[in-house]
Amino acid sequence: MIDKSGSNELIIKPHFTKIFFLAIGMMPFLVHAQVPQKEVANECIEGRATSKCSNLGRMEEKRGNIPGAIKYYTQACEIKEMLGCIRLGNLQRKKGNASGAKKLFSQACTRGDSSGCLNLGDLEFNNRNISEAKRVYSKACNNGESEACYNLGLIALKKGYYLTAELWLRKSCREGFNFACSKLKILSKKSKNLPPKQKGKK
């Protein structure tokens, strides 16, 4: 994701699935802790409990068993559980396999997963493909991914498009992304000192 410091410097950092989703994803294990892991694994592999595949993968990743995590994330992704594709993509990115990560994020994004689009946008930005980054960020933003709206705002701000930046940041702020609200306050103070032409630059 883009650096959320007070500066206007654009730094895209790897975006990882939010803690909220990880916590929600682990809830089935807390509720059904009495179910043996082997049985859960069988349900995943046989396609009888698709939501458990990503959970198993996450458990293996936390244990440091990356091959095991890849196995379950791959299974999840194959049965169209997009969280599995995204987590697998993040593992591929950590390994330096940008093309593999891009393919997985693209798959999730194409299927309408806004987090997949956000990750894909980060990847494209880091590859200096700004136009493609903006395209997928826009898709994520329009699907409710407030961080993607924020990223679009910072890209516009960096180019000096203050009005466009304000629109994206305001949208992100309305959707609860606090960094966008903070950036809006800074932008508002700076815009008071801008020439009229620059102030309205789109």
C-alpha positions as CSV (number, residue, x, y, z in Angstrom):
1,M,0.0,0.0,0.0
2,I,1.1,3.6,-0.3
3,D,3.0,5.1,2.6
4,K,0.6,6.9,5.0
5,S,3.1,9.4,6.4
6,G,2.3,13.1,6.4
7,S,4.6,13.7,3.4
8,N,3.5,13.7,-0.2
9,E,6.2,11.1,-1.2
10,L,4.7,8.1,-2.9
11,I,6.0,4.9,-1.6
12,I,4.1,1.7,-2.4
13,K,4.7,-1.0,0.1
14,P,3.4,-4.7,-0.1
15,H,-0.2,-4.8,0.9
16,F,-1.2,-7.8,3.0
17,T,-4.7,-9.0,3.8
18,K,-6.1,-7.0,6.6
19,I,-6.1,-8.3,10.2
20,F,-9.8,-8.0,10.3
21,F,-10.3,-10.6,7.6
22,L,-7.7,-12.8,9.1
23,A,-9.5,-12.7,12.4
24,I,-12.8,-13.4,10.8
25,G,-11.2,-16.2,8.8
26,M,-10.0,-17.9,12.0
27,M,-13.3,-17.8,13.7
28,P,-14.5,-21.2,12.4
29,F,-11.5,-22.8,14.1
30,L,-12.4,-21.2,17.4
31,V,-16.0,-22.3,17.2
32,H,-15.3,-25.8,15.9
33,A,-12.1,-26.4,17.7
34,Q,-13.3,-29.9,18.6
35,V,-13.1,-31.0,14.9
36,P,-9.8,-32.8,14.3
37,Q,-7.5,-31.0,11.9
38,K,-7.2,-34.0,9.7
39,E,-11.0,-34.1,9.1
40,V,-11.0,-30.4,8.3
41,A,-8.2,-30.9,5.8
42,N,-10.1,-33.7,4.2
43,E,-13.2,-31.5,3.9
44,C,-11.0,-28.9,2.2
45,I,-9.3,-31.3,-0.2
46,E,-12.6,-33.0,-1.1
47,G,-14.3,-29.6,-1.7
48,R,-16.9,-30.1,1.1
49,A,-15.9,-27.1,3.1
50,T,-14.2,-24.6,0.8
51,S,-13.9,-21.8,3.4
52,K,-11.6,-23.9,5.5
53,C,-8.9,-24.2,2.9
54,S,-7.6,-20.7,3.4
55,N,-7.9,-21.1,7.2
56,L,-5.7,-24.2,7.1
57,G,-3.2,-22.4,4.8
58,R,-3.0,-19.5,7.3
59,M,-2.4,-21.9,10.2
60,E,0.4,-23.6,8.3
61,E,1.9,-20.3,7.3
62,K,1.9,-19.1,10.9
63,R,3.7,-22.3,11.9
64,G,6.4,-21.6,9.3
65,N,5.2,-24.5,7.1
66,I,5.2,-22.6,3.8
67,P,4.9,-25.7,1.5
68,G,1.8,-26.7,3.6
69,A,0.4,-23.2,3.3
70,I,0.9,-23.1,-0.4
71,K,-0.9,-26.5,-0.7
72,Y,-4.0,-25.2,1.0
73,Y,-4.0,-21.8,-0.5
74,T,-3.7,-23.4,-3.9
75,Q,-6.6,-25.7,-3.1
76,A,-8.7,-22.7,-2.0
77,C,-7.8,-20.7,-5.1
78,E,-8.7,-23.6,-7.4
79,I,-12.2,-23.8,-5.9
80,K,-12.6,-20.1,-6.4
81,E,-12.1,-18.9,-2.8
82,M,-10.5,-15.6,-3.6
83,L,-8.9,-15.1,-0.2
84,G,-6.8,-18.2,-1.0
85,C,-5.6,-16.6,-4.3
86,I,-4.7,-13.4,-2.5
87,R,-2.7,-15.1,0.3
88,L,-1.0,-17.3,-2.2
89,G,-0.2,-14.2,-4.3
90,N,1.4,-12.6,-1.2
91,L,3.5,-15.6,-0.6
92,Q,4.7,-15.5,-4.2
93,R,5.5,-11.8,-3.9
94,K,7.5,-12.5,-0.7
95,K,9.5,-15.1,-2.7
96,G,10.2,-12.5,-5.4
97,N,7.9,-14.1,-8.0
98,A,6.2,-11.0,-9.2
99,S,4.6,-12.6,-12.3
100,G,3.1,-15.4,-10.2
101,A,1.7,-12.9,-7.7
102,K,0.3,-10.7,-10.5
103,K,-1.5,-13.7,-12.0
104,L,-3.1,-14.6,-8.7
105,F,-4.1,-11.0,-7.8
106,S,-5.5,-10.6,-11.3
107,Q,-7.6,-13.7,-10.9
108,A,-9.1,-12.4,-7.7
109,C,-9.6,-8.9,-9.1
110,T,-11.3,-10.2,-12.2
111,R,-13.7,-12.1,-10.0
112,G,-14.7,-8.9,-8.2
113,D,-12.5,-9.2,-5.1
114,S,-11.6,-5.6,-4.2
115,S,-8.7,-6.7,-2.1
116,G,-7.3,-8.6,-5.1
117,C,-7.5,-5.3,-7.1
118,L,-5.8,-3.4,-4.3
119,N,-2.9,-5.9,-4.2
120,L,-2.7,-5.8,-8.0
121,G,-2.6,-2.0,-8.0
122,D,0.3,-2.0,-5.5
123,L,2.2,-4.5,-7.7
124,E,1.6,-2.4,-10.9
125,F,2.6,0.8,-9.1
126,N,5.9,-0.8,-7.9
127,N,6.5,-1.8,-11.5
128,R,6.0,1.8,-12.5
129,N,2.9,1.0,-14.5
130,I,1.0,3.9,-13.2
131,S,-1.9,3.9,-15.7
132,E,-2.6,0.2,-15.0
133,A,-2.3,0.8,-11.2
134,K,-4.8,3.6,-11.5
135,R,-7.2,1.4,-13.5
136,V,-7.3,-1.4,-10.9
137,Y,-7.2,1.0,-8.0
138,S,-10.3,2.6,-9.5
139,K,-12.0,-0.7,-9.7
140,A,-11.2,-1.5,-6.1
141,C,-12.3,1.9,-4.9
142,N,-15.6,1.7,-6.7
143,N,-16.1,-1.7,-5.0
144,G,-15.7,-0.2,-1.6
145,E,-12.0,-0.6,-1.0
146,S,-11.3,2.7,0.8
147,E,-7.5,2.3,0.7
148,A,-7.5,2.1,-3.1
149,C,-9.4,5.5,-3.1
150,Y,-6.7,6.9,-0.9
151,N,-3.9,5.6,-3.1
152,L,-5.6,7.3,-6.1
153,G,-5.8,10.5,-4.1
154,L,-2.0,10.4,-3.4
155,I,-1.2,9.7,-7.0
156,A,-3.2,12.7,-8.1
157,L,-1.7,14.8,-5.4
158,K,1.8,13.9,-6.5
159,K,1.0,15.1,-10.0
160,G,-0.4,18.3,-8.7
161,Y,-4.0,17.5,-9.5
162,Y,-5.3,18.9,-6.3
163,L,-9.1,18.9,-7.1
164,T,-8.9,15.3,-8.2
165,A,-6.9,14.3,-5.2
166,E,-9.4,15.9,-2.9
167,L,-12.3,14.0,-4.5
168,W,-10.5,10.6,-4.1
169,L,-9.4,11.4,-0.5
170,R,-12.8,12.6,0.5
171,K,-14.4,9.4,-0.8
172,S,-11.8,7.3,1.1
173,C,-12.4,9.4,4.3
174,R,-16.2,9.0,4.0
175,E,-15.7,5.2,3.8
176,G,-13.7,5.3,7.1
177,F,-10.1,5.3,6.0
178,N,-8.6,7.6,8.7
179,F,-5.3,8.3,6.8
180,A,-7.4,9.9,4.1
181,C,-9.1,12.2,6.6
182,S,-5.8,13.3,8.0
183,K,-4.4,13.9,4.5
184,L,-7.5,16.0,3.6
185,K,-6.8,18.3,6.5
186,I,-3.2,18.8,5.4
187,L,-4.4,19.4,1.8
188,S,-7.0,21.9,2.9
189,K,-4.3,24.0,4.7
190,K,-2.0,23.9,1.7
191,S,-4.6,24.7,-0.8
192,K,-5.3,28.0,0.9
193,N,-1.9,29.2,-0.2
194,L,-2.1,27.9,-3.8
195,P,-2.8,30.2,-6.8
196,P,-6.4,29.9,-8.1
197,K,-5.3,28.1,-11.2
198,Q,-3.4,25.5,-9.3
199,K,-6.2,25.1,-6.8
200,G,-8.7,24.0,-9.4
201,K,-6.3,21.9,-11.4
202,K,-8.0,18.6,-12.3
